[in-house]
Amino acid sequence: MRILALAILAIAAASAATPAQAQTYDPNFPVCLHVYGRISYYDCTYYTLPQCNASASGRSAQCVINPYFAPASQGPSARRYKRYYNGY
């Protein structure tokens, strides 16, 4: 009886699991189009805001800046050391 209860519990847990969502933003493009509707999604295939605004015109959509955009041309920044003086 205990094995049957555990089997039913395992089947219920496996059937209740939902698939994980993929990453929403593409880090290769600086601008994303957020499309609203029954299915809301992000389309990150734009290089400039005017290019994205042309696609969003007449639709229920909005252009947003991609927070995960990582430009490849930036090198490491130089460290700057500051001296902090306490009041003597």
PyMOL Python script that loads the backbone (N, CA, C, O; Angstrom):
from pymol import cmd

cmd.read_pdbstr("""\
ATOM      1  N   MET A   1       0.824  -1.193   0.000  1.00  0.00           N
ATOM      2  CA  MET A   1       0.000   0.000   0.000  1.00  0.00           C
ATOM      3  C   MET A   1       0.868   1.257   0.000  1.00  0.00           C
ATOM      4  O   MET A   1       0.543   2.244  -0.660  1.00  0.00           O
ATOM      5  N   ARG A   2       1.966   1.214   0.740  1.00  0.00           N
ATOM      6  CA  ARG A   2       2.861   2.359   0.819  1.00  0.00           C
ATOM      7  C   ARG A   2       3.520   2.614  -0.539  1.00  0.00           C
ATOM      8  O   ARG A   2       3.696   3.765  -0.937  1.00  0.00           O
ATOM      9  N   ILE A   3       3.876   1.565  -1.235  1.00  0.00           N
ATOM     10  CA  ILE A   3       4.510   1.709  -2.552  1.00  0.00           C
ATOM     11  C   ILE A   3       3.523   2.317  -3.536  1.00  0.00           C
ATOM     12  O   ILE A   3       3.911   3.151  -4.354  1.00  0.00           O
ATOM     13  N   LEU A   4       2.272   1.925  -3.477  1.00  0.00           N
ATOM     14  CA  LEU A   4       1.250   2.489  -4.359  1.00  0.00           C
ATOM     15  C   LEU A   4       1.060   3.980  -4.093  1.00  0.00           C
ATOM     16  O   LEU A   4       0.923   4.761  -5.034  1.00  0.00           O
ATOM     17  N   ALA A   5       1.052   4.381  -2.832  1.00  0.00           N
ATOM     18  CA  ALA A   5       0.893   5.793  -2.484  1.00  0.00           C
ATOM     19  C   ALA A   5       2.089   6.612  -2.972  1.00  0.00           C
ATOM     20  O   ALA A   5       1.920   7.720  -3.480  1.00  0.00           O
ATOM     21  N   LEU A   6       3.285   6.069  -2.818  1.00  0.00           N
ATOM     22  CA  LEU A   6       4.476   6.774  -3.301  1.00  0.00           C
ATOM     23  C   LEU A   6       4.497   6.863  -4.826  1.00  0.00           C
ATOM     24  O   LEU A   6       4.935   7.871  -5.381  1.00  0.00           O
ATOM     25  N   ALA A   7       4.034   5.831  -5.496  1.00  0.00           N
ATOM     26  CA  ALA A   7       3.980   5.852  -6.964  1.00  0.00           C
ATOM     27  C   ALA A   7       2.988   6.906  -7.445  1.00  0.00           C
ATOM     28  O   ALA A   7       3.278   7.636  -8.393  1.00  0.00           O
ATOM     29  N   ILE A   8       1.847   6.995  -6.817  1.00  0.00           N
ATOM     30  CA  ILE A   8       0.847   8.001  -7.187  1.00  0.00           C
ATOM     31  C   ILE A   8       1.385   9.402  -6.917  1.00  0.00           C
ATOM     32  O   ILE A   8       1.178  10.309  -7.723  1.00  0.00           O
ATOM     33  N   LEU A   9       2.066   9.586  -5.804  1.00  0.00           N
ATOM     34  CA  LEU A   9       2.660  10.883  -5.480  1.00  0.00           C
ATOM     35  C   LEU A   9       3.737  11.270  -6.492  1.00  0.00           C
ATOM     36  O   LEU A   9       3.818  12.433  -6.887  1.00  0.00           O
ATOM     37  N   ALA A  10       4.552  10.329  -6.909  1.00  0.00           N
ATOM     38  CA  ALA A  10       5.601  10.605  -7.894  1.00  0.00           C
ATOM     39  C   ALA A  10       5.006  10.952  -9.251  1.00  0.00           C
ATOM     40  O   ALA A  10       5.504  11.851  -9.929  1.00  0.00           O
ATOM     41  N   ILE A  11       3.958  10.259  -9.658  1.00  0.00           N
ATOM     42  CA  ILE A  11       3.302  10.555 -10.938  1.00  0.00           C
ATOM     43  C   ILE A  11       2.639  11.924 -10.886  1.00  0.00           C
ATOM     44  O   ILE A  11       2.692  12.669 -11.865  1.00  0.00           O
ATOM     45  N   ALA A  12       2.021  12.264  -9.778  1.00  0.00           N
ATOM     46  CA  ALA A  12       1.376  13.580  -9.636  1.00  0.00           C
ATOM     47  C   ALA A  12       2.408  14.698  -9.666  1.00  0.00           C
ATOM     48  O   ALA A  12       2.168  15.744 -10.270  1.00  0.00           O
ATOM     49  N   ALA A  13       3.550  14.494  -9.025  1.00  0.00           N
ATOM     50  CA  ALA A  13       4.599  15.522  -9.018  1.00  0.00           C
ATOM     51  C   ALA A  13       5.198  15.695 -10.407  1.00  0.00           C
ATOM     52  O   ALA A  13       5.493  16.819 -10.813  1.00  0.00           O
ATOM     53  N   ALA A  14       5.380  14.613 -11.134  1.00  0.00           N
ATOM     54  CA  ALA A  14       5.948  14.703 -12.480  1.00  0.00           C
ATOM     55  C   ALA A  14       4.983  15.361 -13.452  1.00  0.00           C
ATOM     56  O   ALA A  14       5.416  16.089 -14.346  1.00  0.00           O
ATOM     57  N   SER A  15       3.697  15.123 -13.300  1.00  0.00           N
ATOM     58  CA  SER A  15       2.731  15.720 -14.229  1.00  0.00           C
ATOM     59  C   SER A  15       2.466  17.197 -13.913  1.00  0.00           C
ATOM     60  O   SER A  15       2.025  17.943 -14.788  1.00  0.00           O
ATOM     61  N   ALA A  16       2.730  17.624 -12.680  1.00  0.00           N
ATOM     62  CA  ALA A  16       2.496  19.020 -12.300  1.00  0.00           C
ATOM     63  C   ALA A  16       3.655  19.927 -12.675  1.00  0.00           C
ATOM     64  O   ALA A  16       3.511  21.149 -12.640  1.00  0.00           O
ATOM     65  N   ALA A  17       4.792  19.365 -13.029  1.00  0.00           N
ATOM     66  CA  ALA A  17       5.965  20.170 -13.381  1.00  0.00           C
ATOM     67  C   ALA A  17       5.718  20.896 -14.701  1.00  0.00           C
ATOM     68  O   ALA A  17       5.176  20.321 -15.645  1.00  0.00           O
ATOM     69  N   THR A  18       6.122  22.161 -14.755  1.00  0.00           N
ATOM     70  CA  THR A  18       5.958  22.948 -15.976  1.00  0.00           C
ATOM     71  C   THR A  18       7.315  23.169 -16.614  1.00  0.00           C
ATOM     72  O   THR A  18       8.326  23.196 -15.912  1.00  0.00           O
ATOM     73  N   PRO A  19       7.361  23.328 -17.929  1.00  0.00           N
ATOM     74  CA  PRO A  19       8.653  23.560 -18.575  1.00  0.00           C
ATOM     75  C   PRO A  19       9.200  24.944 -18.232  1.00  0.00           C
ATOM     76  O   PRO A  19       8.439  25.894 -18.045  1.00  0.00           O
ATOM     77  N   ALA A  20      10.503  25.046 -18.154  1.00  0.00           N
ATOM     78  CA  ALA A  20      11.151  26.316 -17.849  1.00  0.00           C
ATOM     79  C   ALA A  20      11.143  27.226 -19.070  1.00  0.00           C
ATOM     80  O   ALA A  20      11.218  26.750 -20.203  1.00  0.00           O
ATOM     81  N   GLN A  21      11.052  28.532 -18.842  1.00  0.00           N
ATOM     82  CA  GLN A  21      11.075  29.487 -19.939  1.00  0.00           C
ATOM     83  C   GLN A  21      12.504  29.799 -20.330  1.00  0.00           C
ATOM     84  O   GLN A  21      13.410  29.801 -19.496  1.00  0.00           O
ATOM     85  N   ALA A  22      12.687  30.059 -21.601  1.00  0.00           N
ATOM     86  CA  ALA A  22      14.012  30.424 -22.092  1.00  0.00           C
ATOM     87  C   ALA A  22      14.308  31.878 -21.744  1.00  0.00           C
ATOM     88  O   ALA A  22      13.430  32.606 -21.281  1.00  0.00           O
ATOM     89  N   GLN A  23      15.536  32.287 -21.967  1.00  0.00           N
ATOM     90  CA  GLN A  23      15.920  33.673 -21.700  1.00  0.00           C
ATOM     91  C   GLN A  23      15.120  34.605 -22.594  1.00  0.00           C
ATOM     92  O   GLN A  23      14.991  34.362 -23.794  1.00  0.00           O
ATOM     93  N   THR A  24      14.589  35.657 -22.020  1.00  0.00           N
ATOM     94  CA  THR A  24      13.720  36.578 -22.742  1.00  0.00           C
ATOM     95  C   THR A  24      14.496  37.497 -23.669  1.00  0.00           C
ATOM     96  O   THR A  24      14.061  37.749 -24.793  1.00  0.00           O
ATOM     97  N   TYR A  25      15.625  37.996 -23.224  1.00  0.00           N
ATOM     98  CA  TYR A  25      16.377  38.990 -23.971  1.00  0.00           C
ATOM     99  C   TYR A  25      17.555  38.344 -24.698  1.00  0.00           C
ATOM    100  O   TYR A  25      18.222  37.465 -24.152  1.00  0.00           O
ATOM    101  N   ASP A  26      17.807  38.787 -25.942  1.00  0.00           N
ATOM    102  CA  ASP A  26      18.983  38.343 -26.690  1.00  0.00           C
ATOM    103  C   ASP A  26      20.107  39.327 -26.396  1.00  0.00           C
ATOM    104  O   ASP A  26      19.949  40.515 -26.677  1.00  0.00           O
ATOM    105  N   PRO A  27      21.243  38.885 -25.840  1.00  0.00           N
ATOM    106  CA  PRO A  27      22.298  39.822 -25.458  1.00  0.00           C
ATOM    107  C   PRO A  27      23.081  40.388 -26.641  1.00  0.00           C
ATOM    108  O   PRO A  27      23.995  41.185 -26.428  1.00  0.00           O
ATOM    109  N   ASN A  28      22.761  40.012 -27.872  1.00  0.00           N
ATOM    110  CA  ASN A  28      23.490  40.487 -29.048  1.00  0.00           C
ATOM    111  C   ASN A  28      22.928  41.776 -29.633  1.00  0.00           C
ATOM    112  O   ASN A  28      23.576  42.388 -30.482  1.00  0.00           O
ATOM    113  N   PHE A  29      21.752  42.202 -29.210  1.00  0.00           N
ATOM    114  CA  PHE A  29      21.101  43.382 -29.772  1.00  0.00           C
ATOM    115  C   PHE A  29      20.767  44.368 -28.663  1.00  0.00           C
ATOM    116  O   PHE A  29      20.319  43.952 -27.594  1.00  0.00           O
ATOM    117  N   PRO A  30      20.975  45.680 -28.888  1.00  0.00           N
ATOM    118  CA  PRO A  30      20.763  46.662 -27.820  1.00  0.00           C
ATOM    119  C   PRO A  30      19.310  47.077 -27.598  1.00  0.00           C
ATOM    120  O   PRO A  30      18.994  47.651 -26.556  1.00  0.00           O
ATOM    121  N   VAL A  31      18.413  46.799 -28.556  1.00  0.00           N
ATOM    122  CA  VAL A  31      17.029  47.268 -28.444  1.00  0.00           C
ATOM    123  C   VAL A  31      16.081  46.089 -28.648  1.00  0.00           C
ATOM    124  O   VAL A  31      16.296  45.255 -29.527  1.00  0.00           O
ATOM    125  N   CYS A  32      15.021  46.026 -27.821  1.00  0.00           N
ATOM    126  CA  CYS A  32      14.023  44.964 -27.919  1.00  0.00           C
ATOM    127  C   CYS A  32      12.637  45.556 -28.137  1.00  0.00           C
ATOM    128  O   CYS A  32      12.335  46.652 -27.665  1.00  0.00           O
ATOM    129  N   LEU A  33      11.808  44.824 -28.851  1.00  0.00           N
ATOM    130  CA  LEU A  33      10.411  45.192 -29.077  1.00  0.00           C
ATOM    131  C   LEU A  33       9.559  44.322 -28.169  1.00  0.00           C
ATOM    132  O   LEU A  33       9.563  43.098 -28.298  1.00  0.00           O
ATOM    133  N   HIS A  34       8.824  44.947 -27.245  1.00  0.00           N
ATOM    134  CA  HIS A  34       7.922  44.219 -26.356  1.00  0.00           C
ATOM    135  C   HIS A  34       6.527  44.272 -26.966  1.00  0.00           C
ATOM    136  O   HIS A  34       5.905  45.333 -27.020  1.00  0.00           O
ATOM    137  N   VAL A  35       6.042  43.129 -27.423  1.00  0.00           N
ATOM    138  CA  VAL A  35       4.740  43.030 -28.081  1.00  0.00           C
ATOM    139  C   VAL A  35       3.722  42.552 -27.057  1.00  0.00           C
ATOM    140  O   VAL A  35       3.941  41.549 -26.378  1.00  0.00           O
ATOM    141  N   TYR A  36       2.597  43.277 -26.946  1.00  0.00           N
ATOM    142  CA  TYR A  36       1.541  42.939 -26.004  1.00  0.00           C
ATOM    143  C   TYR A  36       0.407  42.250 -26.742  1.00  0.00           C
ATOM    144  O   TYR A  36       0.194  42.493 -27.930  1.00  0.00           O
ATOM    145  N   GLY A  37      -0.312  41.402 -26.050  1.00  0.00           N
ATOM    146  CA  GLY A  37      -1.450  40.706 -26.626  1.00  0.00           C
ATOM    147  C   GLY A  37      -1.785  39.497 -25.775  1.00  0.00           C
ATOM    148  O   GLY A  37      -1.418  39.427 -24.602  1.00  0.00           O
ATOM    149  N   ARG A  38      -2.499  38.525 -26.390  1.00  0.00           N
ATOM    150  CA  ARG A  38      -2.790  37.295 -25.659  1.00  0.00           C
ATOM    151  C   ARG A  38      -1.500  36.595 -25.261  1.00  0.00           C
ATOM    152  O   ARG A  38      -1.376  36.043 -24.168  1.00  0.00           O
ATOM    153  N   ILE A  39      -0.543  36.636 -26.183  1.00  0.00           N
ATOM    154  CA  ILE A  39       0.788  36.112 -25.902  1.00  0.00           C
ATOM    155  C   ILE A  39       1.750  37.291 -25.975  1.00  0.00           C
ATOM    156  O   ILE A  39       1.979  37.846 -27.050  1.00  0.00           O
ATOM    157  N   SER A  40       2.306  37.669 -24.845  1.00  0.00           N
ATOM    158  CA  SER A  40       3.236  38.786 -24.779  1.00  0.00           C
ATOM    159  C   SER A  40       4.653  38.239 -24.926  1.00  0.00           C
ATOM    160  O   SER A  40       5.014  37.248 -24.292  1.00  0.00           O
ATOM    161  N   TYR A  41       5.460  38.900 -25.776  1.00  0.00           N
ATOM    162  CA  TYR A  41       6.823  38.412 -25.990  1.00  0.00           C
ATOM    163  C   TYR A  41       7.753  39.562 -26.323  1.00  0.00           C
ATOM    164  O   TYR A  41       7.308  40.665 -26.641  1.00  0.00           O
ATOM    165  N   TYR A  42       9.059  39.293 -26.248  1.00  0.00           N
ATOM    166  CA  TYR A  42      10.108  40.250 -26.593  1.00  0.00           C
ATOM    167  C   TYR A  42      10.784  39.793 -27.877  1.00  0.00           C
ATOM    168  O   TYR A  42      11.108  38.616 -28.034  1.00  0.00           O
ATOM    169  N   ASP A  43      10.995  40.738 -28.799  1.00  0.00           N
ATOM    170  CA  ASP A  43      11.697  40.473 -30.046  1.00  0.00           C
ATOM    171  C   ASP A  43      12.960  41.337 -30.053  1.00  0.00           C
ATOM    172  O   ASP A  43      12.900  42.525 -30.371  1.00  0.00           O
ATOM    173  N   CYS A  44      14.091  40.748 -29.707  1.00  0.00           N
ATOM    174  CA  CYS A  44      15.347  41.488 -29.588  1.00  0.00           C
ATOM    175  C   CYS A  44      16.173  41.304 -30.855  1.00  0.00           C
ATOM    176  O   CYS A  44      17.113  40.510 -30.887  1.00  0.00           O
ATOM    177  N   THR A  45      15.811  42.048 -31.897  1.00  0.00           N
ATOM    178  CA  THR A  45      16.546  41.960 -33.170  1.00  0.00           C
ATOM    179  C   THR A  45      16.804  43.342 -33.757  1.00  0.00           C
ATOM    180  O   THR A  45      16.946  43.471 -34.973  1.00  0.00           O
ATOM    181  N   TYR A  46      16.869  44.375 -32.924  1.00  0.00           N
ATOM    182  CA  TYR A  46      17.002  45.737 -33.419  1.00  0.00           C
ATOM    183  C   TYR A  46      18.285  46.381 -32.904  1.00  0.00           C
ATOM    184  O   TYR A  46      18.698  46.156 -31.767  1.00  0.00           O
ATOM    185  N   TYR A  47      18.902  47.184 -33.760  1.00  0.00           N
ATOM    186  CA  TYR A  47      20.137  47.871 -33.400  1.00  0.00           C
ATOM    187  C   TYR A  47      19.903  49.292 -32.909  1.00  0.00           C
ATOM    188  O   TYR A  47      20.711  49.807 -32.136  1.00  0.00           O
ATOM    189  N   THR A  48      18.809  49.950 -33.339  1.00  0.00           N
ATOM    190  CA  THR A  48      18.541  51.326 -32.937  1.00  0.00           C
ATOM    191  C   THR A  48      17.082  51.472 -32.517  1.00  0.00           C
ATOM    192  O   THR A  48      16.230  50.674 -32.908  1.00  0.00           O
ATOM    193  N   LEU A  49      16.802  52.508 -31.710  1.00  0.00           N
ATOM    194  CA  LEU A  49      15.421  52.780 -31.319  1.00  0.00           C
ATOM    195  C   LEU A  49      14.546  53.201 -32.497  1.00  0.00           C
ATOM    196  O   LEU A  49      13.401  52.755 -32.569  1.00  0.00           O
ATOM    197  N   PRO A  50      15.031  54.054 -33.444  1.00  0.00           N
ATOM    198  CA  PRO A  50      14.172  54.388 -34.588  1.00  0.00           C
ATOM    199  C   PRO A  50      13.807  53.166 -35.430  1.00  0.00           C
ATOM    200  O   PRO A  50      12.690  53.086 -35.941  1.00  0.00           O
ATOM    201  N   GLN A  51      14.717  52.230 -35.579  1.00  0.00           N
ATOM    202  CA  GLN A  51      14.426  51.005 -36.322  1.00  0.00           C
ATOM    203  C   GLN A  51      13.337  50.201 -35.613  1.00  0.00           C
ATOM    204  O   GLN A  51      12.436  49.666 -36.259  1.00  0.00           O
ATOM    205  N   CYS A  52      13.419  50.119 -34.296  1.00  0.00           N
ATOM    206  CA  CYS A  52      12.409  49.394 -33.529  1.00  0.00           C
ATOM    207  C   CYS A  52      11.074  50.129 -33.544  1.00  0.00           C
ATOM    208  O   CYS A  52      10.022  49.498 -33.650  1.00  0.00           O
ATOM    209  N   ASN A  53      11.106  51.480 -33.437  1.00  0.00           N
ATOM    210  CA  ASN A  53       9.869  52.261 -33.445  1.00  0.00           C
ATOM    211  C   ASN A  53       9.126  52.131 -34.768  1.00  0.00           C
ATOM    212  O   ASN A  53       7.896  52.191 -34.793  1.00  0.00           O
ATOM    213  N   ALA A  54       9.853  51.955 -35.866  1.00  0.00           N
ATOM    214  CA  ALA A  54       9.200  51.749 -37.159  1.00  0.00           C
ATOM    215  C   ALA A  54       8.425  50.433 -37.168  1.00  0.00           C
ATOM    216  O   ALA A  54       7.350  50.353 -37.762  1.00  0.00           O
ATOM    217  N   SER A  55       8.958  49.412 -36.519  1.00  0.00           N
ATOM    218  CA  SER A  55       8.252  48.134 -36.439  1.00  0.00           C
ATOM    219  C   SER A  55       7.097  48.177 -35.447  1.00  0.00           C
ATOM    220  O   SER A  55       6.099  47.479 -35.629  1.00  0.00           O
ATOM    221  N   ALA A  56       7.220  48.982 -34.408  1.00  0.00           N
ATOM    222  CA  ALA A  56       6.174  49.063 -33.388  1.00  0.00           C
ATOM    223  C   ALA A  56       5.012  49.949 -33.804  1.00  0.00           C
ATOM    224  O   ALA A  56       3.958  49.915 -33.170  1.00  0.00           O
ATOM    225  N   SER A  57       5.179  50.740 -34.853  1.00  0.00           N
ATOM    226  CA  SER A  57       4.149  51.675 -35.280  1.00  0.00           C
ATOM    227  C   SER A  57       2.885  50.936 -35.699  1.00  0.00           C
ATOM    228  O   SER A  57       2.931  50.055 -36.558  1.00  0.00           O
ATOM    229  N   GLY A  58       1.757  51.294 -35.091  1.00  0.00           N
ATOM    230  CA  GLY A  58       0.471  50.702 -35.437  1.00  0.00           C
ATOM    231  C   GLY A  58       0.199  49.384 -34.740  1.00  0.00           C
ATOM    232  O   GLY A  58      -0.823  48.753 -35.010  1.00  0.00           O
ATOM    233  N   ARG A  59       1.056  48.959 -33.872  1.00  0.00           N
ATOM    234  CA  ARG A  59       0.867  47.706 -33.143  1.00  0.00           C
ATOM    235  C   ARG A  59       0.790  47.998 -31.658  1.00  0.00           C
ATOM    236  O   ARG A  59       1.155  49.087 -31.215  1.00  0.00           O
ATOM    237  N   SER A  60       0.322  47.040 -30.895  1.00  0.00           N
ATOM    238  CA  SER A  60       0.358  47.199 -29.448  1.00  0.00           C
ATOM    239  C   SER A  60       1.714  46.691 -28.972  1.00  0.00           C
ATOM    240  O   SER A  60       1.844  45.581 -28.456  1.00  0.00           O
ATOM    241  N   ALA A  61       2.715  47.540 -29.163  1.00  0.00           N
ATOM    242  CA  ALA A  61       4.095  47.175 -28.846  1.00  0.00           C
ATOM    243  C   ALA A  61       4.852  48.399 -28.363  1.00  0.00           C
ATOM    244  O   ALA A  61       4.447  49.536 -28.604  1.00  0.00           O
ATOM    245  N   GLN A  62       5.953  48.148 -27.681  1.00  0.00           N
ATOM    246  CA  GLN A  62       6.769  49.219 -27.132  1.00  0.00           C
ATOM    247  C   GLN A  62       8.239  48.818 -27.245  1.00  0.00           C
ATOM    248  O   GLN A  62       8.586  47.657 -27.024  1.00  0.00           O
ATOM    249  N   CYS A  63       9.092  49.765 -27.585  1.00  0.00           N
ATOM    250  CA  CYS A  63      10.523  49.504 -27.688  1.00  0.00           C
ATOM    251  C   CYS A  63      11.179  49.772 -26.333  1.00  0.00           C
ATOM    252  O   CYS A  63      10.908  50.781 -25.681  1.00  0.00           O
ATOM    253  N   VAL A  64      12.044  48.848 -25.931  1.00  0.00           N
ATOM    254  CA  VAL A  64      12.745  48.969 -24.655  1.00  0.00           C
ATOM    255  C   VAL A  64      14.233  48.722 -24.876  1.00  0.00           C
ATOM    256  O   VAL A  64      14.632  48.027 -25.810  1.00  0.00           O
ATOM    257  N   ILE A  65      15.037  49.300 -24.002  1.00  0.00           N
ATOM    258  CA  ILE A  65      16.476  49.069 -24.052  1.00  0.00           C
ATOM    259  C   ILE A  65      16.764  47.702 -23.422  1.00  0.00           C
ATOM    260  O   ILE A  65      16.231  47.373 -22.363  1.00  0.00           O
ATOM    261  N   ASN A  66      17.602  46.923 -24.078  1.00  0.00           N
ATOM    262  CA  ASN A  66      17.947  45.592 -23.606  1.00  0.00           C
ATOM    263  C   ASN A  66      18.891  45.703 -22.399  1.00  0.00           C
ATOM    264  O   ASN A  66      20.014  46.185 -22.545  1.00  0.00           O
ATOM    265  N   PRO A  67      18.452  45.264 -21.212  1.00  0.00           N
ATOM    266  CA  PRO A  67      19.321  45.388 -20.035  1.00  0.00           C
ATOM    267  C   PRO A  67      20.472  44.393 -20.040  1.00  0.00           C
ATOM    268  O   PRO A  67      21.411  44.542 -19.259  1.00  0.00           O
ATOM    269  N   TYR A  68      20.421  43.379 -20.902  1.00  0.00           N
ATOM    270  CA  TYR A  68      21.457  42.355 -20.945  1.00  0.00           C
ATOM    271  C   TYR A  68      22.385  42.503 -22.141  1.00  0.00           C
ATOM    272  O   TYR A  68      23.161  41.594 -22.436  1.00  0.00           O
ATOM    273  N   PHE A  69      22.317  43.642 -22.836  1.00  0.00           N
ATOM    274  CA  PHE A  69      23.185  43.854 -23.995  1.00  0.00           C
ATOM    275  C   PHE A  69      24.623  44.030 -23.531  1.00  0.00           C
ATOM    276  O   PHE A  69      24.903  44.832 -22.640  1.00  0.00           O
ATOM    277  N   ALA A  70      25.522  43.285 -24.135  1.00  0.00           N
ATOM    278  CA  ALA A  70      26.939  43.348 -23.767  1.00  0.00           C
ATOM    279  C   ALA A  70      27.754  43.661 -25.019  1.00  0.00           C
ATOM    280  O   ALA A  70      28.053  42.751 -25.793  1.00  0.00           O
ATOM    281  N   PRO A  71      28.121  44.928 -25.236  1.00  0.00           N
ATOM    282  CA  PRO A  71      28.914  45.256 -26.418  1.00  0.00           C
ATOM    283  C   PRO A  71      30.284  44.580 -26.359  1.00  0.00           C
ATOM    284  O   PRO A  71      30.925  44.548 -25.308  1.00  0.00           O
ATOM    285  N   ALA A  72      30.718  44.048 -27.483  1.00  0.00           N
ATOM    286  CA  ALA A  72      31.965  43.282 -27.529  1.00  0.00           C
ATOM    287  C   ALA A  72      33.189  44.175 -27.604  1.00  0.00           C
ATOM    288  O   ALA A  72      34.297  43.695 -27.361  1.00  0.00           O
ATOM    289  N   SER A  73      33.041  45.457 -27.931  1.00  0.00           N
ATOM    290  CA  SER A  73      34.188  46.321 -28.156  1.00  0.00           C
ATOM    291  C   SER A  73      34.770  46.917 -26.873  1.00  0.00           C
ATOM    292  O   SER A  73      35.830  47.540 -26.924  1.00  0.00           O
ATOM    293  N   GLN A  74      34.126  46.748 -25.755  1.00  0.00           N
ATOM    294  CA  GLN A  74      34.618  47.340 -24.520  1.00  0.00           C
ATOM    295  C   GLN A  74      35.668  46.438 -23.885  1.00  0.00           C
ATOM    296  O   GLN A  74      35.470  45.231 -23.746  1.00  0.00           O
ATOM    297  N   GLY A  75      36.770  47.037 -23.509  1.00  0.00           N
ATOM    298  CA  GLY A  75      37.805  46.315 -22.805  1.00  0.00           C
ATOM    299  C   GLY A  75      37.660  46.534 -21.317  1.00  0.00           C
ATOM    300  O   GLY A  75      36.742  47.228 -20.880  1.00  0.00           O
ATOM    301  N   PRO A  76      38.536  45.965 -20.543  1.00  0.00           N
ATOM    302  CA  PRO A  76      38.443  46.182 -19.100  1.00  0.00           C
ATOM    303  C   PRO A  76      38.778  47.624 -18.752  1.00  0.00           C
ATOM    304  O   PRO A  76      39.673  48.223 -19.347  1.00  0.00           O
ATOM    305  N   SER A  77      38.077  48.161 -17.815  1.00  0.00           N
ATOM    306  CA  SER A  77      38.306  49.549 -17.430  1.00  0.00           C
ATOM    307  C   SER A  77      39.528  49.639 -16.519  1.00  0.00           C
ATOM    308  O   SER A  77      39.863  48.692 -15.807  1.00  0.00           O
ATOM    309  N   ALA A  78      40.179  50.784 -16.555  1.00  0.00           N
ATOM    310  CA  ALA A  78      41.361  50.996 -15.726  1.00  0.00           C
ATOM    311  C   ALA A  78      40.930  51.227 -14.283  1.00  0.00           C
ATOM    312  O   ALA A  78      39.923  51.885 -14.019  1.00  0.00           O
ATOM    313  N   ARG A  79      41.695  50.685 -13.371  1.00  0.00           N
ATOM    314  CA  ARG A  79      41.381  50.888 -11.960  1.00  0.00           C
ATOM    315  C   ARG A  79      41.851  52.263 -11.519  1.00  0.00           C
ATOM    316  O   ARG A  79      42.923  52.732 -11.901  1.00  0.00           O
ATOM    317  N   ARG A  80      41.047  52.870 -10.735  1.00  0.00           N
ATOM    318  CA  ARG A  80      41.406  54.175 -10.192  1.00  0.00           C
ATOM    319  C   ARG A  80      41.377  54.063  -8.683  1.00  0.00           C
ATOM    320  O   ARG A  80      40.390  53.643  -8.080  1.00  0.00           O
ATOM    321  N   TYR A  81      42.475  54.448  -8.106  1.00  0.00           N
ATOM    322  CA  TYR A  81      42.575  54.387  -6.658  1.00  0.00           C
ATOM    323  C   TYR A  81      42.362  55.778  -6.081  1.00  0.00           C
ATOM    324  O   TYR A  81      42.935  56.763  -6.547  1.00  0.00           O
ATOM    325  N   LYS A  82      41.535  55.831  -5.071  1.00  0.00           N
ATOM    326  CA  LYS A  82      41.254  57.093  -4.400  1.00  0.00           C
ATOM    327  C   LYS A  82      41.765  57.002  -2.976  1.00  0.00           C
ATOM    328  O   LYS A  82      41.691  55.957  -2.331  1.00  0.00           O
ATOM    329  N   ARG A  83      42.274  58.096  -2.517  1.00  0.00           N
ATOM    330  CA  ARG A  83      42.680  58.155  -1.123  1.00  0.00           C
ATOM    331  C   ARG A  83      41.592  58.843  -0.329  1.00  0.00           C
ATOM    332  O   ARG A  83      41.094  59.908  -0.694  1.00  0.00           O
ATOM    333  N   TYR A  84      41.252  58.219   0.731  1.00  0.00           N
ATOM    334  CA  TYR A  84      40.252  58.789   1.609  1.00  0.00           C
ATOM    335  C   TYR A  84      40.933  59.263   2.881  1.00  0.00           C
ATOM    336  O   TYR A  84      41.613  58.485   3.551  1.00  0.00           O
ATOM    337  N   TYR A  85      40.760  60.507   3.212  1.00  0.00           N
ATOM    338  CA  TYR A  85      41.363  61.078   4.394  1.00  0.00           C
ATOM    339  C   TYR A  85      40.283  61.256   5.461  1.00  0.00           C
ATOM    340  O   TYR A  85      39.217  61.822   5.221  1.00  0.00           O
ATOM    341  N   ASN A  86      40.597  60.768   6.600  1.00  0.00           N
ATOM    342  CA  ASN A  86      39.709  60.989   7.737  1.00  0.00           C
ATOM    343  C   ASN A  86      40.055  62.320   8.359  1.00  0.00           C
ATOM    344  O   ASN A  86      41.210  62.744   8.314  1.00  0.00           O
ATOM    345  N   GLY A  87      39.116  62.957   8.915  1.00  0.00           N
ATOM    346  CA  GLY A  87      39.402  64.212   9.618  1.00  0.00           C
ATOM    347  C   GLY A  87      40.210  63.931  10.864  1.00  0.00           C
ATOM    348  O   GLY A  87      39.770  63.167  11.724  1.00  0.00           O
ATOM    349  N   TYR A  88      41.375  64.527  10.980  1.00  0.00           N
ATOM    350  CA  TYR A  88      42.265  64.288  12.123  1.00  0.00           C
ATOM    351  C   TYR A  88      41.809  65.028  13.331  1.00  0.00           C
ATOM    352  O   TYR A  88      42.442  64.941  14.383  1.00  0.00           O
TER     353      TYR A  88
END
""", "prot")
cmd.dss("prot")
cmd.show_as("cartoon", "prot")
cmd.util.cbc("prot")
cmd.orient("prot")
